[in-house]
Amino acid sequence: MATALYSHDDCLAHVTPDGHPEQVARLTAITDELAGFDALDRREAPECTDADILLCHPQSYLDRIVTESPASGWVMLDGDTHMSPGSLTAARRAVGANIAAVDAVMSGDVTNAFVATRPPGHHAETATPMGFCLFGNIAIAARHAMERHGLSRVTIVDFDVHHGNGTQALLWNEPRAQFFSSHQSPLWPGSGDANETGGHNNIWNYPLPPHSGGAEMRKTYEHEIFPAIERFEPELILISAGFDAHADDPLAQLNWQTSDFAWLTERLCDLASKHCQGRVVSTLEGGYDLRALAASVAAHVTVLMEKGA
């Protein structure tokens, strides 16, 4: 089998103001870096349906986002989160790509998939856009896998440098989902303490101190996260793949290297091979130094392809 890459040019039409870190150039840098990866199964990200979004968000929230979508210029949903005329379609494709990727790995069409779309999703809460995010892409994918594919054990691993507060909120009371977040603390959004454990002890937060590096991360995963995943025996592993823990990223102070992302990807794929026939869907979250982002994504996808072959 193979690794699928889901993306769409509509995600370039989600335009943020000059100087905003979540910029069009992020996706362009990734696309350019992956251009020579000939073995990737490249697929267009479809638009999701309203019913897909409603797996996690209420109708009133969807109505708000649709209503606020501008005909020109920008609207500010909060101090960090903007919509341009192309943002709503881009966000629908980000959700749709995650839905399609889950379908592809569950059917055995591909072993694993990487979703290269924007806007990201892991900060969007039930009825609150924030942190550059409109809809909870990865949480919706998890709920899709559970509700429509009948899975009872889905693991989500979020290695973005910022806590995945949105995913946590959307899956807080979901016993079929196991959510892990390793993230710098203290750091925005200020959530993600170890004592935030969810309604069914299904939330696992691992704050990492500023200026810590790959050694500290690897120890946390080896001694805490991987054993918990082993015990859960997931039927599917989803990854919120933020690359802003890289030492060169301007928005935080962790010191991971490109090799750390490759190591973590390999270990998660090994767990997927053991427990769920290799089924992994990874979706882009953060990463704001363009060179570090491109290199880290390339390392991540290289491992997915090696494990998916």
Contacts in CASP RR format, 6 or more apart in sequence:
PFRMAT RR
TARGET T0000
AUTHOR 0000-0000-0000
METHOD contacts of the structure
MODEL  1
MATALYSHDDCLAHVTPDGHPEQVARLTAITDELAGFDALDRREAPECTD
ADILLCHPQSYLDRIVTESPASGWVMLDGDTHMSPGSLTAARRAVGANIA
AVDAVMSGDVTNAFVATRPPGHHAETATPMGFCLFGNIAIAARHAMERHG
LSRVTIVDFDVHHGNGTQALLWNEPRAQFFSSHQSPLWPGSGDANETGGH
NNIWNYPLPPHSGGAEMRKTYEHEIFPAIERFEPELILISAGFDAHADDP
LAQLNWQTSDFAWLTERLCDLASKHCQGRVVSTLEGGYDLRALAASVAAH
VTVLMEKGA
1 108 0 8 1.000
1 109 0 8 1.000
1 110 0 8 1.000
1 111 0 8 1.000
1 308 0 8 1.000
1 309 0 8 1.000
2 39 0 8 1.000
2 40 0 8 1.000
2 41 0 8 1.000
2 110 0 8 1.000
2 111 0 8 1.000
2 305 0 8 1.000
2 308 0 8 1.000
2 309 0 8 1.000
3 39 0 8 1.000
3 40 0 8 1.000
3 41 0 8 1.000
3 110 0 8 1.000
3 111 0 8 1.000
3 112 0 8 1.000
3 113 0 8 1.000
3 114 0 8 1.000
3 301 0 8 1.000
3 304 0 8 1.000
3 305 0 8 1.000
3 308 0 8 1.000
4 40 0 8 1.000
4 41 0 8 1.000
4 42 0 8 1.000
4 43 0 8 1.000
4 101 0 8 1.000
4 104 0 8 1.000
4 109 0 8 1.000
4 110 0 8 1.000
4 112 0 8 1.000
4 113 0 8 1.000
4 114 0 8 1.000
5 34 0 8 1.000
5 37 0 8 1.000
5 40 0 8 1.000
5 41 0 8 1.000
5 42 0 8 1.000
5 43 0 8 1.000
5 113 0 8 1.000
5 114 0 8 1.000
5 116 0 8 1.000
5 301 0 8 1.000
6 43 0 8 1.000
6 44 0 8 1.000
6 45 0 8 1.000
6 97 0 8 1.000
6 98 0 8 1.000
6 100 0 8 1.000
6 101 0 8 1.000
6 113 0 8 1.000
6 114 0 8 1.000
6 115 0 8 1.000
6 116 0 8 1.000
6 117 0 8 1.000
7 27 0 8 1.000
7 31 0 8 1.000
7 42 0 8 1.000
7 44 0 8 1.000
7 45 0 8 1.000
7 97 0 8 1.000
7 115 0 8 1.000
7 116 0 8 1.000
7 117 0 8 1.000
8 44 0 8 1.000
8 45 0 8 1.000
8 90 0 8 1.000
8 93 0 8 1.000
8 97 0 8 1.000
8 117 0 8 1.000
10 45 0 8 1.000
10 86 0 8 1.000
10 89 0 8 1.000
10 90 0 8 1.000
10 93 0 8 1.000
11 27 0 8 1.000
11 45 0 8 1.000
11 90 0 8 1.000
11 93 0 8 1.000
11 94 0 8 1.000
11 116 0 8 1.000
11 117 0 8 1.000
11 118 0 8 1.000
12 24 0 8 1.000
12 27 0 8 1.000
12 28 0 8 1.000
12 90 0 8 1.000
13 84 0 8 1.000
13 85 0 8 1.000
13 86 0 8 1.000
13 87 0 8 1.000
13 89 0 8 1.000
13 90 0 8 1.000
14 24 0 8 1.000
14 84 0 8 1.000
14 86 0 8 1.000
14 87 0 8 1.000
14 90 0 8 1.000
14 91 0 8 1.000
14 118 0 8 1.000
14 119 0 8 1.000
15 24 0 8 1.000
15 74 0 8 1.000
15 84 0 8 1.000
15 86 0 8 1.000
15 87 0 8 1.000
16 22 0 8 1.000
16 23 0 8 1.000
16 24 0 8 1.000
16 74 0 8 1.000
16 82 0 8 1.000
16 84 0 8 1.000
16 132 0 8 1.000
17 74 0 8 1.000
17 82 0 8 1.000
20 82 0 8 1.000
21 250 0 8 1.000
21 251 0 8 1.000
21 288 0 8 1.000
22 118 0 8 1.000
22 119 0 8 1.000
22 120 0 8 1.000
22 132 0 8 1.000
22 286 0 8 1.000
22 288 0 8 1.000
25 290 0 8 1.000
26 118 0 8 1.000
26 286 0 8 1.000
26 287 0 8 1.000
26 288 0 8 1.000
26 290 0 8 1.000
26 293 0 8 1.000
27 116 0 8 1.000
27 117 0 8 1.000
27 118 0 8 1.000
29 290 0 8 1.000
29 291 0 8 1.000
29 293 0 8 1.000
29 294 0 8 1.000
30 116 0 8 1.000
30 284 0 8 1.000
30 293 0 8 1.000
30 294 0 8 1.000
30 297 0 8 1.000
31 116 0 8 1.000
32 294 0 8 1.000
33 294 0 8 1.000
33 295 0 8 1.000
33 297 0 8 1.000
33 298 0 8 1.000
34 40 0 8 1.000
34 116 0 8 1.000
34 297 0 8 1.000
34 298 0 8 1.000
34 301 0 8 1.000
37 298 0 8 1.000
37 301 0 8 1.000
37 302 0 8 1.000
37 305 0 8 1.000
39 305 0 8 1.000
39 309 0 8 1.000
40 301 0 8 1.000
40 305 0 8 1.000
41 110 0 8 1.000
43 100 0 8 1.000
43 104 0 8 1.000
45 93 0 8 1.000
45 94 0 8 1.000
45 96 0 8 1.000
45 97 0 8 1.000
45 100 0 8 1.000
45 115 0 8 1.000
45 117 0 8 1.000
46 93 0 8 1.000
46 96 0 8 1.000
46 97 0 8 1.000
46 99 0 8 1.000
46 100 0 8 1.000
47 89 0 8 1.000
47 92 0 8 1.000
47 93 0 8 1.000
47 96 0 8 1.000
48 92 0 8 1.000
48 93 0 8 1.000
48 95 0 8 1.000
48 96 0 8 1.000
48 99 0 8 1.000
48 140 0 8 1.000
50 62 0 8 1.000
52 95 0 8 1.000
52 96 0 8 1.000
52 99 0 8 1.000
52 140 0 8 1.000
52 144 0 8 1.000
53 62 0 8 1.000
53 92 0 8 1.000
53 95 0 8 1.000
53 135 0 8 1.000
53 140 0 8 1.000
54 62 0 8 1.000
55 140 0 8 1.000
55 143 0 8 1.000
55 144 0 8 1.000
55 147 0 8 1.000
56 126 0 8 1.000
56 135 0 8 1.000
56 136 0 8 1.000
56 139 0 8 1.000
56 140 0 8 1.000
56 143 0 8 1.000
56 170 0 8 1.000
57 124 0 8 1.000
57 126 0 8 1.000
57 127 0 8 1.000
57 135 0 8 1.000
57 136 0 8 1.000
58 126 0 8 1.000
58 127 0 8 1.000
60 127 0 8 1.000
61 126 0 8 1.000
61 127 0 8 1.000
64 127 0 8 1.000
65 83 0 8 1.000
65 88 0 8 1.000
65 91 0 8 1.000
65 129 0 8 1.000
65 134 0 8 1.000
65 135 0 8 1.000
66 88 0 8 1.000
68 75 0 8 1.000
68 77 0 8 1.000
68 83 0 8 1.000
69 75 0 8 1.000
69 83 0 8 1.000
69 85 0 8 1.000
69 86 0 8 1.000
69 87 0 8 1.000
69 88 0 8 1.000
70 83 0 8 1.000
70 84 0 8 1.000
70 85 0 8 1.000
71 85 0 8 1.000
72 85 0 8 1.000
73 84 0 8 1.000
73 85 0 8 1.000
74 82 0 8 1.000
74 83 0 8 1.000
74 84 0 8 1.000
75 82 0 8 1.000
75 83 0 8 1.000
76 82 0 8 1.000
77 83 0 8 1.000
77 129 0 8 1.000
77 130 0 8 1.000
77 134 0 8 1.000
78 129 0 8 1.000
78 130 0 8 1.000
78 131 0 8 1.000
80 130 0 8 1.000
80 131 0 8 1.000
80 132 0 8 1.000
81 129 0 8 1.000
81 130 0 8 1.000
81 131 0 8 1.000
81 132 0 8 1.000
81 133 0 8 1.000
81 134 0 8 1.000
83 134 0 8 1.000
87 119 0 8 1.000
87 134 0 8 1.000
88 134 0 8 1.000
90 117 0 8 1.000
90 118 0 8 1.000
90 119 0 8 1.000
91 119 0 8 1.000
91 134 0 8 1.000
91 135 0 8 1.000
93 117 0 8 1.000
94 115 0 8 1.000
94 117 0 8 1.000
94 118 0 8 1.000
94 119 0 8 1.000
94 120 0 8 1.000
94 121 0 8 1.000
94 135 0 8 1.000
94 137 0 8 1.000
94 283 0 8 1.000
95 135 0 8 1.000
95 136 0 8 1.000
95 137 0 8 1.000
95 140 0 8 1.000
97 115 0 8 1.000
97 117 0 8 1.000
97 283 0 8 1.000
98 115 0 8 1.000
98 137 0 8 1.000
98 138 0 8 1.000
98 140 0 8 1.000
98 141 0 8 1.000
98 144 0 8 1.000
98 281 0 8 1.000
98 283 0 8 1.000
99 140 0 8 1.000
99 141 0 8 1.000
99 144 0 8 1.000
101 113 0 8 1.000
101 115 0 8 1.000
101 141 0 8 1.000
101 281 0 8 1.000
101 283 0 8 1.000
102 141 0 8 1.000
102 144 0 8 1.000
102 145 0 8 1.000
102 149 0 8 1.000
102 236 0 8 1.000
102 238 0 8 1.000
102 281 0 8 1.000
103 109 0 8 1.000
104 110 0 8 1.000
104 113 0 8 1.000
105 111 0 8 1.000
105 112 0 8 1.000
105 113 0 8 1.000
105 236 0 8 1.000
105 278 0 8 1.000
105 279 0 8 1.000
105 280 0 8 1.000
105 281 0 8 1.000
106 145 0 8 1.000
106 149 0 8 1.000
106 236 0 8 1.000
106 279 0 8 1.000
108 277 0 8 1.000
110 308 0 8 1.000
111 277 0 8 1.000
111 278 0 8 1.000
111 279 0 8 1.000
111 280 0 8 1.000
111 307 0 8 1.000
111 308 0 8 1.000
111 309 0 8 1.000
112 269 0 8 1.000
112 272 0 8 1.000
112 278 0 8 1.000
112 279 0 8 1.000
112 280 0 8 1.000
112 281 0 8 1.000
112 282 0 8 1.000
112 304 0 8 1.000
112 307 0 8 1.000
112 308 0 8 1.000
113 280 0 8 1.000
113 281 0 8 1.000
113 282 0 8 1.000
113 304 0 8 1.000
114 241 0 8 1.000
114 282 0 8 1.000
114 283 0 8 1.000
114 284 0 8 1.000
114 297 0 8 1.000
114 300 0 8 1.000
114 301 0 8 1.000
114 304 0 8 1.000
115 137 0 8 1.000
115 281 0 8 1.000
115 282 0 8 1.000
115 283 0 8 1.000
115 284 0 8 1.000
116 284 0 8 1.000
116 297 0 8 1.000
117 137 0 8 1.000
117 283 0 8 1.000
117 284 0 8 1.000
118 284 0 8 1.000
119 132 0 8 1.000
119 133 0 8 1.000
119 134 0 8 1.000
120 132 0 8 1.000
120 133 0 8 1.000
120 137 0 8 1.000
120 242 0 8 1.000
120 284 0 8 1.000
120 285 0 8 1.000
120 286 0 8 1.000
121 132 0 8 1.000
121 133 0 8 1.000
121 134 0 8 1.000
121 135 0 8 1.000
121 136 0 8 1.000
121 137 0 8 1.000
121 138 0 8 1.000
121 166 0 8 1.000
121 167 0 8 1.000
121 240 0 8 1.000
121 285 0 8 1.000
122 133 0 8 1.000
122 136 0 8 1.000
122 137 0 8 1.000
122 138 0 8 1.000
122 139 0 8 1.000
122 158 0 8 1.000
122 160 0 8 1.000
122 164 0 8 1.000
122 165 0 8 1.000
122 166 0 8 1.000
122 167 0 8 1.000
122 240 0 8 1.000
122 285 0 8 1.000
123 130 0 8 1.000
123 131 0 8 1.000
123 132 0 8 1.000
123 133 0 8 1.000
123 162 0 8 1.000
123 164 0 8 1.000
123 165 0 8 1.000
123 166 0 8 1.000
123 189 0 8 1.000
124 130 0 8 1.000
124 133 0 8 1.000
124 134 0 8 1.000
124 135 0 8 1.000
124 136 0 8 1.000
124 166 0 8 1.000
125 165 0 8 1.000
125 166 0 8 1.000
125 169 0 8 1.000
125 170 0 8 1.000
126 169 0 8 1.000
126 170 0 8 1.000
130 189 0 8 1.000
131 189 0 8 1.000
133 166 0 8 1.000
136 166 0 8 1.000
136 167 0 8 1.000
136 170 0 8 1.000
137 283 0 8 1.000
138 156 0 8 1.000
138 158 0 8 1.000
138 167 0 8 1.000
138 238 0 8 1.000
138 239 0 8 1.000
138 240 0 8 1.000
138 283 0 8 1.000
139 156 0 8 1.000
139 166 0 8 1.000
139 167 0 8 1.000
139 170 0 8 1.000
139 171 0 8 1.000
140 170 0 8 1.000
141 238 0 8 1.000
141 281 0 8 1.000
141 283 0 8 1.000
142 154 0 8 1.000
142 156 0 8 1.000
142 171 0 8 1.000
142 174 0 8 1.000
142 177 0 8 1.000
142 238 0 8 1.000
143 170 0 8 1.000
143 171 0 8 1.000
143 174 0 8 1.000
143 177 0 8 1.000
145 151 0 8 1.000
145 154 0 8 1.000
145 235 0 8 1.000
145 236 0 8 1.000
145 238 0 8 1.000
146 152 0 8 1.000
146 154 0 8 1.000
146 174 0 8 1.000
146 176 0 8 1.000
146 177 0 8 1.000
151 176 0 8 1.000
151 235 0 8 1.000
151 236 0 8 1.000
152 176 0 8 1.000
152 235 0 8 1.000
153 176 0 8 1.000
153 178 0 8 1.000
153 232 0 8 1.000
153 233 0 8 1.000
153 234 0 8 1.000
153 235 0 8 1.000
153 236 0 8 1.000
154 176 0 8 1.000
154 177 0 8 1.000
154 178 0 8 1.000
154 234 0 8 1.000
154 235 0 8 1.000
154 236 0 8 1.000
154 237 0 8 1.000
154 238 0 8 1.000
155 177 0 8 1.000
155 178 0 8 1.000
155 180 0 8 1.000
155 229 0 8 1.000
155 232 0 8 1.000
155 234 0 8 1.000
155 236 0 8 1.000
155 237 0 8 1.000
155 238 0 8 1.000
156 167 0 8 1.000
156 171 0 8 1.000
156 177 0 8 1.000
156 178 0 8 1.000
156 179 0 8 1.000
156 180 0 8 1.000
156 237 0 8 1.000
156 238 0 8 1.000
156 239 0 8 1.000
156 240 0 8 1.000
157 180 0 8 1.000
157 225 0 8 1.000
157 229 0 8 1.000
157 237 0 8 1.000
157 238 0 8 1.000
157 239 0 8 1.000
157 240 0 8 1.000
157 268 0 8 1.000
158 164 0 8 1.000
158 167 0 8 1.000
158 179 0 8 1.000
158 180 0 8 1.000
158 181 0 8 1.000
158 182 0 8 1.000
158 183 0 8 1.000
158 239 0 8 1.000
158 240 0 8 1.000
158 242 0 8 1.000
158 285 0 8 1.000
159 182 0 8 1.000
159 239 0 8 1.000
159 240 0 8 1.000
159 241 0 8 1.000
159 242 0 8 1.000
159 245 0 8 1.000
159 261 0 8 1.000
159 264 0 8 1.000
160 181 0 8 1.000
160 183 0 8 1.000
160 240 0 8 1.000
160 241 0 8 1.000
160 242 0 8 1.000
160 243 0 8 1.000
160 244 0 8 1.000
160 245 0 8 1.000
160 285 0 8 1.000
160 286 0 8 1.000
161 183 0 8 1.000
161 184 0 8 1.000
161 187 0 8 1.000
161 242 0 8 1.000
161 244 0 8 1.000
161 245 0 8 1.000
161 249 0 8 1.000
161 251 0 8 1.000
161 252 0 8 1.000
161 254 0 8 1.000
161 286 0 8 1.000
162 183 0 8 1.000
162 184 0 8 1.000
162 187 0 8 1.000
162 188 0 8 1.000
162 189 0 8 1.000
162 244 0 8 1.000
162 251 0 8 1.000
162 252 0 8 1.000
162 286 0 8 1.000
163 181 0 8 1.000
163 183 0 8 1.000
163 185 0 8 1.000
163 187 0 8 1.000
163 189 0 8 1.000
163 190 0 8 1.000
163 191 0 8 1.000
163 192 0 8 1.000
163 205 0 8 1.000
164 181 0 8 1.000
164 183 0 8 1.000
164 189 0 8 1.000
164 191 0 8 1.000
164 192 0 8 1.000
164 240 0 8 1.000
165 189 0 8 1.000
165 190 0 8 1.000
165 191 0 8 1.000
165 192 0 8 1.000
167 179 0 8 1.000
167 181 0 8 1.000
167 240 0 8 1.000
168 179 0 8 1.000
168 181 0 8 1.000
168 191 0 8 1.000
168 192 0 8 1.000
168 196 0 8 1.000
168 198 0 8 1.000
168 203 0 8 1.000
168 205 0 8 1.000
171 177 0 8 1.000
171 179 0 8 1.000
171 202 0 8 1.000
171 203 0 8 1.000
172 198 0 8 1.000
172 199 0 8 1.000
172 203 0 8 1.000
173 198 0 8 1.000
173 199 0 8 1.000
173 200 0 8 1.000
174 200 0 8 1.000
174 202 0 8 1.000
175 199 0 8 1.000
175 200 0 8 1.000
175 202 0 8 1.000
177 202 0 8 1.000
178 202 0 8 1.000
178 204 0 8 1.000
178 228 0 8 1.000
178 229 0 8 1.000
178 232 0 8 1.000
178 234 0 8 1.000
179 202 0 8 1.000
179 203 0 8 1.000
179 204 0 8 1.000
180 204 0 8 1.000
180 205 0 8 1.000
180 206 0 8 1.000
180 225 0 8 1.000
180 228 0 8 1.000
180 229 0 8 1.000
181 192 0 8 1.000
181 204 0 8 1.000
181 205 0 8 1.000
181 206 0 8 1.000
182 206 0 8 1.000
182 208 0 8 1.000
182 217 0 8 1.000
182 220 0 8 1.000
182 221 0 8 1.000
182 225 0 8 1.000
183 192 0 8 1.000
183 205 0 8 1.000
183 206 0 8 1.000
183 207 0 8 1.000
183 208 0 8 1.000
184 207 0 8 1.000
184 208 0 8 1.000
184 209 0 8 1.000
184 210 0 8 1.000
184 245 0 8 1.000
184 252 0 8 1.000
184 253 0 8 1.000
184 254 0 8 1.000
185 192 0 8 1.000
185 193 0 8 1.000
185 207 0 8 1.000
185 208 0 8 1.000
185 209 0 8 1.000
186 210 0 8 1.000
187 210 0 8 1.000
187 252 0 8 1.000
187 253 0 8 1.000
192 205 0 8 1.000
192 207 0 8 1.000
193 205 0 8 1.000
193 207 0 8 1.000
194 205 0 8 1.000
194 206 0 8 1.000
194 207 0 8 1.000
196 203 0 8 1.000
196 205 0 8 1.000
197 203 0 8 1.000
197 204 0 8 1.000
197 205 0 8 1.000
204 224 0 8 1.000
204 225 0 8 1.000
204 228 0 8 1.000
206 220 0 8 1.000
206 224 0 8 1.000
206 225 0 8 1.000
208 216 0 8 1.000
208 217 0 8 1.000
208 220 0 8 1.000
208 254 0 8 1.000
209 216 0 8 1.000
210 252 0 8 1.000
210 253 0 8 1.000
210 254 0 8 1.000
211 253 0 8 1.000
211 254 0 8 1.000
211 255 0 8 1.000
212 254 0 8 1.000
212 255 0 8 1.000
213 247 0 8 1.000
213 254 0 8 1.000
213 255 0 8 1.000
213 256 0 8 1.000
213 260 0 8 1.000
214 255 0 8 1.000
214 256 0 8 1.000
214 257 0 8 1.000
214 260 0 8 1.000
217 245 0 8 1.000
217 254 0 8 1.000
217 256 0 8 1.000
217 260 0 8 1.000
217 264 0 8 1.000
218 260 0 8 1.000
218 263 0 8 1.000
218 264 0 8 1.000
221 264 0 8 1.000
221 267 0 8 1.000
226 267 0 8 1.000
226 271 0 8 1.000
229 237 0 8 1.000
229 271 0 8 1.000
229 275 0 8 1.000
230 271 0 8 1.000
230 275 0 8 1.000
233 275 0 8 1.000
234 271 0 8 1.000
234 272 0 8 1.000
234 275 0 8 1.000
234 276 0 8 1.000
235 275 0 8 1.000
235 276 0 8 1.000
235 279 0 8 1.000
236 276 0 8 1.000
236 279 0 8 1.000
236 280 0 8 1.000
236 281 0 8 1.000
237 268 0 8 1.000
237 271 0 8 1.000
237 272 0 8 1.000
237 276 0 8 1.000
237 278 0 8 1.000
237 279 0 8 1.000
237 280 0 8 1.000
237 281 0 8 1.000
238 280 0 8 1.000
238 281 0 8 1.000
238 282 0 8 1.000
238 283 0 8 1.000
239 265 0 8 1.000
239 268 0 8 1.000
239 280 0 8 1.000
239 281 0 8 1.000
239 282 0 8 1.000
239 283 0 8 1.000
240 283 0 8 1.000
240 285 0 8 1.000
241 282 0 8 1.000
241 283 0 8 1.000
241 284 0 8 1.000
241 285 0 8 1.000
241 297 0 8 1.000
241 300 0 8 1.000
242 284 0 8 1.000
242 285 0 8 1.000
242 286 0 8 1.000
242 287 0 8 1.000
243 249 0 8 1.000
243 261 0 8 1.000
243 286 0 8 1.000
243 287 0 8 1.000
243 292 0 8 1.000
243 293 0 8 1.000
243 296 0 8 1.000
243 297 0 8 1.000
243 300 0 8 1.000
244 251 0 8 1.000
244 252 0 8 1.000
244 286 0 8 1.000
244 287 0 8 1.000
244 288 0 8 1.000
245 252 0 8 1.000
245 254 0 8 1.000
245 256 0 8 1.000
245 260 0 8 1.000
246 254 0 8 1.000
246 256 0 8 1.000
246 257 0 8 1.000
246 258 0 8 1.000
246 261 0 8 1.000
246 287 0 8 1.000
246 289 0 8 1.000
246 292 0 8 1.000
246 293 0 8 1.000
246 296 0 8 1.000
247 254 0 8 1.000
247 255 0 8 1.000
247 256 0 8 1.000
247 257 0 8 1.000
247 292 0 8 1.000
248 289 0 8 1.000
248 291 0 8 1.000
248 292 0 8 1.000
249 287 0 8 1.000
249 288 0 8 1.000
249 289 0 8 1.000
249 292 0 8 1.000
250 288 0 8 1.000
250 289 0 8 1.000
251 287 0 8 1.000
251 288 0 8 1.000
258 292 0 8 1.000
258 295 0 8 1.000
258 296 0 8 1.000
258 299 0 8 1.000
259 299 0 8 1.000
261 296 0 8 1.000
261 299 0 8 1.000
261 300 0 8 1.000
262 299 0 8 1.000
262 300 0 8 1.000
262 302 0 8 1.000
262 303 0 8 1.000
265 282 0 8 1.000
265 299 0 8 1.000
265 300 0 8 1.000
265 303 0 8 1.000
265 304 0 8 1.000
266 303 0 8 1.000
266 307 0 8 1.000
268 280 0 8 1.000
269 278 0 8 1.000
269 280 0 8 1.000
269 303 0 8 1.000
269 304 0 8 1.000
269 307 0 8 1.000
269 308 0 8 1.000
270 307 0 8 1.000
272 278 0 8 1.000
272 279 0 8 1.000
272 280 0 8 1.000
272 307 0 8 1.000
273 307 0 8 1.000
278 307 0 8 1.000
278 308 0 8 1.000
280 304 0 8 1.000
280 307 0 8 1.000
282 300 0 8 1.000
282 304 0 8 1.000
284 297 0 8 1.000
286 293 0 8 1.000
287 293 0 8 1.000
287 296 0 8 1.000
END
